[in-house]
Amino acid sequence: MCKRKTAMIRQILSTLLSSLLVLGLLPGKAEARAPGAQGSKTEIHTAQIKEQIAGIPLQTYVRVRLQNGEDLRGRLSNRSENEFELQSADTLTIKYSDVKSVKVLQALGSSTNSWATRRLLVGVAVVGAILGIAFWAASQLK
């Protein structure tokens, strides 16, 4: 009887908490609940872009989509308070407010064929394990 009551209480609490989350009555980010309290939508977006770019290591290859629809690709070479530099054929200085989105294309030190390298290493490890077991089994038969 006690287990049924505990299960029922858990179900009621999970339903209640889920409803509160869906309705947005639990505390979350202030920007998500009240954008007017922090500033305009563009100021919030600019702050989010600035925070995102601050988390990307310098010399990382990125794609930057501007508000006017233009796509730029290059390495993140410098950051400052209101703008950052993107280095491709030449160095471009871009204001955070002009950016629509940023996507990391290749992190510093990573390879575009890293999945192939991993598969190769796994294959070599499996073949090595099979050969090791075969030699061990052969030595046990003697």
N, C-alpha and C positions, 0 to 999 in steps of 0.2 A: 504494500500500500504506500509506503514511504517513497519508493522508487517512482511510482506513478505520479505522485504529487511533485517530486523534484523535476521529473521530465516535463510536466505540465507548466510548472513555474518557468523553467528554462525556455520553453516554447513561447510563452506569453511575453517574457522579457525580450527575447530575440525579435519577435514581431513588433513590439513596442519600439525598440531601438532602431530597427530597420525603417519603421514609419517615420521616426523623428529625423533620421538621416535623409530620407527621401524628401521630406518636407523642408529640410534645411533649418530645423530648429536647434540643432546642436551647433556649438561654436565651430567655425571653420576659418578659412582665410578671410580677413577683413575685406580684401578687394573683391572677393567672390560674392559677398553678401551685400556690401554697400559701396559701390564704386564711387559714388559722389563724395564719400568721406575721405578718400585718398587723392582724388583728382579726376581729371577727365579720362575717357577710355584710351586716348592716345598717350597720355602720360603713363598710365598703367602699362600699356603695351610696350612703350619705350623702356620702362623700368624692367619689365620681364626680359626683353631682348638684351639689355645691358647685363642683367644677371646671368643669362644663358651664355653670353659671350665671355663673361668673366670666368665661367667654369670650364672654358675650352683652353687647353694649353696652347701657348704660342707655337708657331710653326706647324699647326695642324691644318690640313687641307680641308676647306669648307666651301659650301655653296651658300651664297647670300642672295635672297630674293628681295628686291627693293619694292617699295610701295608703288612705284610706277610700272611694275611688272618685269623689270629687267633682272636677268639672272647673272650673277658674277661668281666666278670660281677663282680660288687662290688660297694662299697660305696666310693665316692670321699672324701678322708680324708685329703689331703693337696695339696697345689699348690705352685710352686716356679717359678723362671724366665724361666727355660728351661725344667722343668719336673713337673709331678704331681704324687700323690700316690693314688692307688686304693686298698682298703681294702676288702678282701674276707676271705678265710681261713688264708692267710698270706698277708702281705702288699707288693704290687708290686710298684716299681718306674718306671714310663713310661715317655719317652721323647716325647714332643709334635710332633717332626718330625717323630716318629714311628707310629703315629695314622692316620688311614684312615678316621674314622668317630666316632662320639660319639652320643649316644641316651639316653635321660633320660627315665628310666623305671618306677621309682616311686619317686616322689618328696617328700621331707621331710615333714612328717606330713599328707600325703595323704593316703587314704585307697584304696586297690585294689578293694573293693566292694562299692566304693562311689556311683556308679550309682544305685546300689540296695538300698542303704540308701536313696538316693534322691527320688526314686520311692516310697519307703515305706512312707516317710514323706509327699509326695504329696497325696498318698492314704489316709493317716490319716487326712490330712487337708480337702480333699474332703468329706470324710465321716462325719467329724465334721461339715462342712458347711451344708451338707444335714440334719443332725440331728438338727442343730440350726434352720434352716428354718422350719423344721417340727414342732418343739416345738413352735416357734413363731407363725406359722399358727394356731396351735391348741389353743394357748392362745387367738388369735384374734376371734376364733369362739365362745367362751364362752360368 
